Structure formats: C-alpha cells, structure tokens
Amino acid sequence: MVIVSLIPIPYRIAALTHEEHALYEYPIERLSGVIRDVGFRCTACAKCCTRAFNGHVFLLDRDVAAVREIDPTALEPAPNPEFCDQNGTFYVSGYALRVKDDSEGSCWFLENGRCRIYNRRFAICRIYPYMLHREPDDKGKVDWRQISGLDQHGEYDAKITDDECLTIARETMEYEHAFLAHQIAFLECLHDCFTRHQLRHVQKIYDDRMRQYRKGAPITIMVYSDGQLEKQRIVKGDVPR
C-alpha cells in the first residue's frame, strides 16, 4: 500500500488538478439523473451526524468563518494530518466540526437527534449524501461515486422533481470543485513553506508522534485555513488552542 504522504507534493497537486479537470467535464445531467433515480429523502435519523457512521465533517473556508461566529469551540483540526516535518510539527488541510465525547462521536451541534443550527448548516451537510468524486470500490476499481451510505439511512425511491434534482446536482458539483480547489491550495502553500524553511515529511516521526498523541501527549498542528497555516496545540479529547 502506498502511503500518500510519501508521494511528492507536486505529483499530488498534478493528480488533484487532473481530478478537477475531469469534474469540469462531468455532465451535470448525469448526476441529476442519478439523484432522480435514487430518490433519497432524509428521515432525520441523524446517522450522518456521527463520526461512527460518517467519519468527519470537513469545512470549507466559508463554513469555518460561520462556525467562528456561531461557536468557535466547535472547530477542531481535521483528523489524520497529511504531513509531519522533521521537527514533529503536523500539517493538515483544514478544519472539521468537533464531535462530542460519546459512543457515536456525535456532531457538536446535534442535540436530541436534531441539528440545533439546521438553517445555518454547512456546505457538506446541505448536499449529503450526494457526492461526485472518483475513488476505488471494494475491488479496487476507480470510478465516480455519487451517493454515500446507500441503503444505510433515510428512505429511497421518493419522487424528486427534475428542477430539484438539477439544483442538488449543481450544489454538489460546486462543493466538490471548492473542496478540490482547497486541497490544491493547501498543497501549494505547504510546498512553498517546506521549500522556504527546508522542511520535509518524515514518516517515522509522524508515526512516533501519533502514538504519543494517542497516549495523551500534546502535538502541534498547522491547519490550512483562509490561505494560510494556523498553529494549533492540541491534546487528545481537548479543545484546540
């Protein structure tokens, strides 16, 4: 298995740029048709609002700004930082929504099974479970993925109008474009930072520091946000500071 962080940054930028170009060429009518055929309707089961079911909620810059207005303590560096330099400092591409310390890893804004900021929910929350990016399936075949958690939540085969399908497809593609642009900008920023300061990713230090972090040791993470790297000092289960 290839460790992604060991792939040179310029190669990663090139791969993401290629993905971005492919996304531009993807027919929006095709995604709209998938949305219509699936007919997903939310039943407010709140599964998608837990880390146990859905990993983490990555936030675009505009969403980070909104969280800072609503409740700054709801932010945390996205999990699984991409890089660690020879000095033991980690680097991650952005912020995620903080989760609660419960068995499911519930979203910070989830109360009694309902989102308490639903009318101000964030980009990825609005489009979920729709997506549009390429990834391998269980057999390793790389293809476009359009729906997350199929048949695992919500209801299906609902009647969705063509106009509604097209609106959802546009919002989904807008998010995916913004996400790719953010990832490319992060890598470009990091490449510049590493070059100027003679830094490099060291996998052994990454692994050692992560083991220490899981045992309660603090770590320093540089989080990419709004075009720059922000320093955070965190301890497992604590609020970033």
C-alpha positions as CSV (number, residue, x, y, z in Angstrom):
1,M,0.0,0.0,0.0
2,V,1.3,3.5,-0.9
3,I,1.5,6.0,1.9
4,V,0.0,9.1,0.4
5,S,2.3,11.5,2.3
6,L,5.3,9.9,0.6
7,I,4.1,10.9,-2.8
8,P,5.9,14.1,-3.8
9,I,3.7,17.2,-3.3
10,P,4.0,18.3,-7.0
11,Y,2.7,14.9,-8.1
12,R,-0.2,15.2,-5.6
13,I,-1.0,18.6,-7.0
14,A,-1.0,17.3,-10.5
15,A,-3.3,14.4,-9.6
16,L,-5.8,16.7,-8.0
17,T,-5.7,19.1,-10.9
18,H,-6.4,16.2,-13.2
19,E,-9.4,15.3,-11.0
20,E,-10.6,18.9,-11.1
21,H,-10.5,18.9,-14.9
22,A,-12.4,15.6,-15.0
23,L,-15.0,17.1,-12.7
24,Y,-15.5,20.1,-15.1
25,E,-16.2,17.6,-17.9
26,Y,-18.7,15.5,-16.0
27,P,-22.2,16.1,-17.4
28,I,-24.4,17.7,-14.7
29,E,-27.4,16.0,-16.3
30,R,-25.8,12.6,-15.5
31,L,-25.6,13.4,-11.8
32,S,-29.1,14.9,-11.8
33,G,-30.3,11.6,-13.3
34,V,-28.6,9.6,-10.6
35,I,-30.2,11.8,-7.9
36,R,-33.7,11.3,-9.5
37,D,-33.2,7.5,-9.8
38,V,-32.1,7.1,-6.2
39,G,-34.8,9.3,-4.8
40,F,-33.2,9.9,-1.4
41,R,-35.2,11.6,1.3
42,C,-33.9,12.4,4.7
43,T,-35.8,10.8,7.7
44,A,-33.9,12.7,10.3
45,C,-32.2,9.6,11.7
46,A,-29.1,11.6,12.4
47,K,-26.7,8.8,11.4
48,C,-24.8,11.1,9.1
49,C,-24.2,13.5,12.0
50,T,-21.9,11.0,13.8
51,R,-18.3,10.1,13.4
52,A,-19.1,6.4,13.9
53,F,-21.1,6.4,10.6
54,N,-19.6,9.1,8.6
55,G,-16.0,9.9,9.5
56,H,-15.7,13.7,9.9
57,V,-17.3,16.9,8.5
58,F,-14.6,18.8,6.6
59,L,-15.3,22.5,6.5
60,L,-14.7,24.9,3.6
61,D,-13.3,28.3,4.5
62,R,-16.7,30.0,4.4
63,D,-18.0,27.3,6.8
64,V,-15.1,27.9,9.1
65,A,-16.0,31.6,9.2
66,A,-19.6,30.7,10.1
67,V,-18.6,28.3,12.9
68,R,-16.4,31.0,14.4
69,E,-19.4,33.3,14.5
70,I,-21.7,30.6,16.0
71,D,-19.4,28.7,18.4
72,P,-15.6,28.7,17.9
73,T,-15.2,25.7,20.2
74,A,-17.0,23.6,17.6
75,L,-13.8,23.7,15.4
76,E,-11.1,21.1,15.5
77,P,-8.2,20.3,13.1
78,A,-9.4,17.7,10.6
79,P,-8.3,14.2,11.7
80,N,-5.4,12.3,10.1
81,P,-3.0,15.1,9.3
82,E,-1.3,14.7,5.9
83,F,2.2,15.6,6.8
84,C,4.7,15.8,9.7
85,D,8.0,17.6,9.4
86,Q,11.4,16.6,10.9
87,N,10.7,18.8,13.9
88,G,7.5,16.9,14.8
89,T,5.0,19.5,13.6
90,F,1.9,18.2,11.8
91,Y,0.2,19.8,8.8
92,V,-3.5,19.3,7.9
93,S,-5.6,20.7,5.1
94,G,-8.3,22.3,7.1
95,Y,-10.8,22.2,10.0
96,A,-13.6,19.8,10.8
97,L,-16.6,20.0,13.1
98,R,-15.7,18.9,16.6
99,V,-17.6,15.9,17.9
100,K,-18.9,15.1,21.3
101,D,-17.3,12.6,23.7
102,D,-20.0,10.0,23.3
103,S,-20.0,6.5,21.9
104,E,-21.1,7.6,18.4
105,G,-18.9,10.7,18.1
106,S,-22.0,12.9,17.6
107,C,-21.6,16.3,15.9
108,W,-21.1,19.2,18.3
109,F,-24.4,20.7,17.1
110,L,-26.5,17.6,17.4
111,E,-29.0,17.7,20.3
112,N,-31.7,15.1,21.0
113,G,-31.2,13.8,17.5
114,R,-31.7,17.2,15.8
115,C,-29.3,19.8,14.4
116,R,-29.6,22.9,16.5
117,I,-28.2,25.1,13.7
118,Y,-30.1,23.4,10.8
119,N,-30.9,26.6,9.0
120,R,-27.2,27.5,9.0
121,R,-25.8,24.1,8.4
122,F,-22.7,23.8,6.3
123,A,-22.0,23.0,2.7
124,I,-21.3,19.3,3.0
125,C,-24.3,18.9,5.4
126,R,-26.6,20.5,2.8
127,I,-25.6,18.2,-0.1
128,Y,-25.2,15.0,1.9
129,P,-25.5,12.1,0.9
130,Y,-24.6,13.3,-2.6
131,M,-21.0,13.4,-3.7
132,L,-19.1,13.5,-7.0
133,H,-15.5,12.2,-6.9
134,R,-13.6,9.2,-8.0
135,E,-12.5,6.5,-5.6
136,P,-11.9,2.8,-5.7
137,D,-14.6,0.3,-4.7
138,D,-14.1,-2.8,-2.7
139,K,-12.4,-4.5,-5.7
140,G,-10.1,-1.6,-6.4
141,K,-12.0,-0.3,-9.4
142,V,-11.8,3.5,-9.6
143,D,-15.0,5.2,-10.8
144,W,-17.2,8.1,-10.0
145,R,-19.1,7.9,-6.7
146,Q,-22.3,9.9,-6.4
147,I,-24.1,8.6,-3.3
148,S,-22.8,8.0,0.2
149,G,-24.2,5.3,2.6
150,L,-26.6,3.9,0.0
151,D,-29.4,2.0,1.7
152,Q,-27.9,2.6,5.2
153,H,-30.1,5.6,6.2
154,G,-33.0,7.7,5.0
155,E,-35.6,6.5,2.5
156,Y,-35.3,5.9,-1.2
157,D,-37.4,5.9,-4.4
158,A,-39.1,9.2,-3.4
159,K,-40.4,11.4,-6.2
160,I,-38.0,14.3,-6.7
161,T,-38.7,16.9,-9.4
162,D,-36.3,17.5,-12.3
163,D,-35.7,21.1,-11.1
164,E,-34.9,19.9,-7.6
165,C,-32.5,17.2,-8.9
166,L,-30.7,19.8,-11.0
167,T,-30.4,22.1,-8.1
168,I,-28.9,19.4,-5.9
169,A,-26.6,18.4,-8.7
170,R,-25.3,22.0,-9.1
171,E,-24.8,22.4,-5.3
172,T,-22.9,19.0,-5.2
173,M,-20.6,19.9,-8.0
174,E,-20.0,23.3,-6.5
175,Y,-18.9,21.7,-3.3
176,E,-16.7,19.2,-5.0
177,H,-15.0,22.0,-7.0
178,A,-14.5,24.1,-3.9
179,F,-13.1,21.1,-2.0
180,L,-10.6,20.2,-4.7
181,A,-9.5,23.9,-5.0
182,H,-9.0,24.0,-1.3
183,Q,-6.8,20.8,-1.3
184,I,-4.7,22.1,-4.2
185,A,-4.2,25.4,-2.5
186,F,-3.2,23.6,0.7
187,L,-0.5,21.6,-1.1
188,E,0.8,24.6,-2.9
189,C,1.0,26.5,0.4
190,L,2.8,23.6,2.0
191,H,5.2,23.1,-0.8
192,D,6.2,26.8,-0.6
193,C,6.5,26.6,3.2
194,F,8.6,23.4,3.1
195,T,10.9,24.8,0.4
196,R,11.5,28.1,2.1
197,H,12.1,26.6,5.5
198,Q,13.9,23.4,4.4
199,L,11.4,21.1,5.8
200,R,10.4,17.6,4.8
201,H,7.9,15.0,5.7
202,V,9.3,12.2,7.9
203,Q,7.0,9.2,8.2
204,K,8.8,7.7,11.3
205,I,8.4,11.0,13.2
206,Y,4.8,11.1,12.1
207,D,4.1,7.6,13.4
208,D,6.0,8.2,16.7
209,R,4.2,11.5,17.5
210,M,0.8,10.0,16.7
211,R,1.4,7.1,19.1
212,Q,2.4,9.6,21.8
213,Y,-0.7,11.7,21.0
214,R,-3.0,8.8,21.4
215,K,-1.5,8.3,24.9
216,G,-2.2,11.9,25.8
217,A,0.8,13.8,24.7
218,P,0.2,17.3,23.1
219,I,1.0,17.9,19.5
220,T,1.4,21.0,17.3
221,I,-0.7,21.1,14.1
222,M,-0.5,23.8,11.4
223,V,-4.0,24.0,10.0
224,Y,-4.6,25.4,6.5
225,S,-7.4,27.9,6.5
226,D,-8.2,31.0,4.5
227,G,-4.9,30.9,2.6
228,Q,-2.6,30.4,5.5
229,L,-1.3,28.0,8.1
230,E,-2.7,28.5,11.6
231,K,-0.9,27.0,14.6
232,Q,-2.9,24.8,17.0
233,R,-1.7,23.0,20.1
234,I,-4.0,20.0,20.9
235,V,-4.3,17.2,23.3
236,K,-6.5,14.2,22.5
237,G,-10.1,15.0,23.6
238,D,-9.3,18.6,24.3
239,V,-10.4,21.8,22.6
240,P,-7.7,23.2,20.2
241,R,-6.0,26.3,21.4
